Amino acid sequence: MAITEEKHVPLLPLRGLLVFPTMVLHLDVGREKSVQALEKAMVDDHFIFLTTQKEVSTDEPSEEDVYQLGTLTKVKQMLKLPNGTIRVLVEGISRAQMIEYVDEGDYLAARLEVVEDSTEKDPETEALMRTLLDYFEQYIKISKKVTTETYNTTVDIEEPGRLADIITSHLPLKLKDKQDILETIDIKERLNKVIDIIHNEKEVLNLEKKIGQRVKKSMERTQKEYYLREQLKAIQKELGDKEGKTAEVAELLEKINQAGMPEQVLETAKKELDRYEKIPASSAESAVIRNYIEWLIALPWSNATKDDLDIMKAEKVLNDDHYGLEKVKERVLEYLAVQSLTNSLKGPILCLAGPPGVGKTSLAKSIAKSLNRHFVRVSLGGVRDESEIRGHRRTYVGAMPGRIIQGMKKAGTINPVFLLDEIDKMSHDFRGDPSSAMLEVLDPEQNNSFSDHYIEETYDLSKVMFIATANDLSTIPAPLRDRMEIINLSGYTEYEKLHIAKEHLLLKQLKAHGLSKSNLQMKDEAITQIIRYYTKEAGVRTLERQLAAVCRKVAKIIVSGEKKRVVVTQKNVSDFLGKPYFRFGAAELEDQIGVATGLAYTNFGGDTLQIEVLLSPGKGKLILTGKLGDVMKESAQAALSYVRSKSEKLHIDKDFYEKYDIHIHVPEGAVPKDGPSAGITIATALISALTKRPIRKEVGMTGEITLRGRVLPIGGLKEKSMSAHRAGLKKIICPVDNARDIDDIPESVRNDLEFVFVSQLDEVLQHALAGEEK
């Protein structure tokens, strides 16, 4: 090794390439600084320093991004290509060590120490050269990448350093390994490194050859097996045999035998399996049959859970999960009692009817839990296609069983508690009437042989305990309603809501919001305040939302570090929920003329209704406003006719209908109102307006009248009574025929209200009108 001189030449960084001394090769140059460096070299003495970048992706390399040792080369030729790059022919001269990296602005340059290889040879060097050539010859024989001509050019090389460089340039090495050889200045060390590299490459090539031979043998064996399989398929096809489905069919047959199907269904399944065997797998019908067989296997035909007939335990489960709802609990316990005696009772079909939020769906879950049965729920809201219930025939693309069969598959047993949610929300159109399809499902005499269009075989639903839920029974067709046992859930009293909030809702919301009883204490008076002034509903859904709102506020207080424990009292409820939404005790504050309080029954429970009558000079015109339905309009006409017929007895001017226009209005005009129970309320308000006698503010009334003043019975007395109780009324006037319904009303409501049962309008007036007759 000898350092011959220092040079200051342009620098050209190379990406993914390395040039050895004595090598001649073409380069394509495209980077602006590299082009400028070439042009500078051509202007000077044609010398340029080539060094390799450490990372190929670097576009503007700095001193740290290139190797310090590279090759001093001479530019032999330069040609500009049409795409803007420059093709240049360079010849490696010698190794060079960069001692200074210079950025000239337009191009890069370097100050170098040129390193020349020693040409002296001793016996050891000669031996190393011969070993290297011998290894290289062996490598060429194994490798296909280097030709024999290349070896012939290396045999005549006398310089040991050049020999090592030339052989290294022909080896498929990583750039880093080639750079290592370039940086090895000592000749003997360089020769030894190249010998080691070739020896390793030989070993790798021998291993590749062995692996290749093994792969070839494996490929030949695979091709042979493929050929034989294709021959076997052809033979099976000619014989009409199972076209290679033997294992799959055997597996399906085993599942069919284990499914516990009835004899007829088992026969059908095996027949379909036989068809499946003979149809080619590429046929579209093959997938249809396979899907059908899998549905038959997946359905529960005989698997059943054992009912837990411990009545005491079932009663405890129902009481723990729900407060109140005594009728429903009693009905479930009756079912258990009969089941324990007979062990053969068909599944009852209950319909839980009531306003939203009273716990219909959760009650069905509790029933399943108390019976130790699986629970499955199907929502019927918005279903308008009969195929949703009965399924689609298999001739249609994408056919599926109906929701009943899908629910049974999900349940996994033949005796689940099956909830038909929102059964009153089904509708019908040109695709059929799903409520008619439900008739077979819910008829205890027919559902032991339910037929689904997709399954086609009859399925036994008689052991299923169907529970339907509905908000409005009037929208359910009469034949369907007749098949169900209706249990009305009319809503909760204030006392019941308080217990539900304390024992269920508040605990649930504390857990949901990451709180505990030590973080939040809510007084009974505060919960009562929320029930009275922040909710107005039959159920408890809005109450739960308001409790959740309180929990959110408390969570914020605790996280912000203001307090670690919050007590919500009657006085500070408004701090959490704002000003009250409703006025508790919606009864009138004073007796008024021409304003009567009626009791109404809606889909959302009971409610109070103010009916106003106003007289103005006119010609007997009857004006009805408040979005009244036809039935209420007819009640108003009947009330007016009754008053005209009894005008003398009521001390009313008999010509009043010629002197006055009568305007009857029911406030909240945007809400539709209808129903056959407003007759006595309208008549009382009308008589009050005509006689100038005020109506007692604490009195609510419900009932329809005839033209002769007889009071007819009404429905929903329990709900109406509870709404009167919520509104703060003290006396309810209702038809005498409804006295039988008094036991349905919660005791806490009965104790706070005075019930007056009447048969004639005269009796209504005695209790409703204040002051003396004029």
Secondary structure, DSSP 8 states (H G I E B T S, - for coil): -EEEEEEEEEEEEESS----TT-EEEEEE-SHHHHHHHHHHHHTTSEEEEEEBS-TT-SS--GGGB-SEEEEEEEEEEEE-TTS-EEEEEEEEEEEEEEEEEE-SSSEEEEEEEEE------HHHHHHHHHHHHHHHHHHHH-SSS-HHHHHHHHT---HHHHHHHHHHTS---HHHHHHHHH--SHHHHHHHHHHHHHHHHHHHHHHHHHHHHHHHHHHHHHHHHHHHHHHHHHHHHHT--TT-HHHHHHHHHHHHHTT--HHHHHHHHHHHHHHHHS-TTSHHHHHHHHHHHHHHHS-SS--------HHHHHHHHHHH-SS-HHHHHHHHHHHHHHHHHS-----EEEEE--TTSSHHHHHHHHHHHHT--EEEEE-TT---THHHH---TTSTT----HHHHHHHHH-SSS-EEEEETGGG---BTTB-HHHHHHHHT-TTTGGGEE-TTT-SEE--TT-EEEEEES-GGGS-HHHHHTSEEEE-----HHHHHHHIIIIIHHHHHHHTT--TTTEEE-HHHHHHHHHHS---SSSHHHHHHHHHHHHHHHHHHHTTS-S-EEE-TTTHHHHH-S-SS-SS-S-SS-BTTEEEEEEEETTEEEEEEEEEEEEESSS-EEEESSB-HHHHHHHHHHHHHHHHTTTTTT--TTHHHHEEEEEE-S-TTS-B--TT-HHHHHHHHHHHHHT--B-TTEEE--EE-TT-BEE--S-HHHHHHHHHHHT--EEEEEGGGGGGGGGS-HHHHHH-EEEEESBHHHHHHHHB-S---
